[in-house]
Amino acid sequence: MNPIRIGFVGSGWRVESFLRVIREVPELFELSGILFHRAEKAEEFALTHPGKAFTTREELLASEPDFVVVAVPWDAVAEHLSWLMDAKMPVLCETPPANSVHSLESLWDEVQEKGGRIQVAEQYFLQPYHAAVQYLVHHGAIGRVETVMLSMMHDYHSISVMRKLLDAGYCHCRIEARSYNVPVYKTCDRTGMLEPELMDDLQKCAVFRFENETAGFHRFSDQQYFNYLRSRHLQVQGDAGEIYDQTLLGLNRQDQPYRETIRRVDTGDYSNLEGMFHRAMMVGNREIYRSPFAAYTHARLNDDEIAIGTMLLGMKEYVDTGKDVYSLADGLQDSYLWFLMDEAIRTSRAVETRPMPWQREVYGW
């Protein structure tokens, strides 16, 4: 198979994450080029990537990508999606795809009018742990899921995983939410370790009550991503069991309770000759997830990079077959519920969803 050729619009830290994946697995991925907004940044990139730095749309399209990843600030997303749709180019759009409920609706209408082929780069559900939990839930390991408590990622990312685990789709939802300032010493950020400094960390707490009689509980603060003084947790409760972090509780075929551990299989410990990489997730002796990059033992990918790479593989399948990897409708719904959550925080009042235009295609209204 020839490598998947990927173009980019934008050059921020999110693009860097994609580029790391491309560099680690060159057998599967190839950079066709990047469209830069500023000529000086293009010139700098061209020093290490000759022939891959562009300043015009025509140059990017001429590099013949299989699809283009759009990773630009909110106020520029619509403009770039518009000309790429005019060029009939498939697009993987970074999250969130718009910055207001009105702009979500406008984007949907334009995509329908132009017949755009757009997917959303919502990769968290593809991380190994989350993929393993989804496998257990969807294969009935804990029965019918009733509630999910997520304290692992922010806003629309959390809502995405929540909707999948609760099988909530686009159904009606009532949201109650509050925010709190919680003091904590900051120890780390994207640049690395820092001198500890006391700061106020904004924490959001929300309850999503879905029409399918399930409930999602969201609690997260930005410091949970990087701060070594904060942890992350997931709890999924069903009528026949529970998943709490790495623990699975359930009933066996003799209706006897059991407890198992969701276990990672990572190589590289104690001078393992295969090198350091993630291979699989296990429960007991059963493999419930295998990294699509396990065969590429030279690739050094963290969990988020594995998810990004999986998203890129899925995007190529979407281009070839039309099968969604993460649909625009899903991405818009995640953002819509996030906007409503923040509205509930801002007004200190419960809010409820209303029918949105992207639901017409899903439900055939």
Beta strands, then each sheet from edge to edge (+ up, - down):
strand 1: 4-9
strand 2: 29-35
strand 3: 53-54
strand 4: 67-70
strand 5: 91-93
strand 6: 118-120
strand 7: 145-151
strand 8: 173-189
strand 9: 192-210
strand 10: 215-221
strand 11: 233-238
strand 12: 241-244
strand 13: 247-251
strand 14: 257-267
strand 15: 277-283
strand 16: 286-290
strand 17: 351-352
sheet 1: 3+ 2+ 1+ 4+ 5+ 6+
sheet 2: 16+ 15- 14+ 13- 12+ 11- 7+ 10+ 9- 8+ 17-
end
